[in-house]
Amino acid sequence: MAYVVTEGCIRCTYMDCVAVCPVDCFYAGANMLVIHPDECIDCGVCEPECPAAAIFPDSDPRAAEWTALNAEYAAVWPNITEKGAPPADADAWKDTPDKRALLSPDPASL
């Protein structure tokens, strides 16, 4: 089992989860983070740290659509090991529903 980043992260990317991850399994896109399923050790420390409540175990029904997407993008986006600054408008996007169409396939510019 692994944890999965879901739609709530899009346009927020607070990165509090990155700061606590003991195995550095987060990968950064232009406007979302994902978790590499083969690197996640299922410790769960990231889930309560996410201000957007966007992280779930892959066994949670809310993660179903996002499991494959996390694996796909973790293979091509850059690994992120330190918390960076969230976007200036992250708080405005935090509770916005239905953000899937806003997901950028582009990697983050680190």
PyMOL commands that set and color helices and strands:
alter all, ss='L'
color gray80, all
select helices_A, chain A and resi 7-9+16-20+47-49+61-74+90-93+100-102
alter helices_A, ss='H'
color red, helices_A
select strands_A, chain A and resi 3-5+26-28+33-35+55-57+79-80
alter strands_A, ss='S'
color yellow, strands_A
deselect
rebuild
show_as cartoon
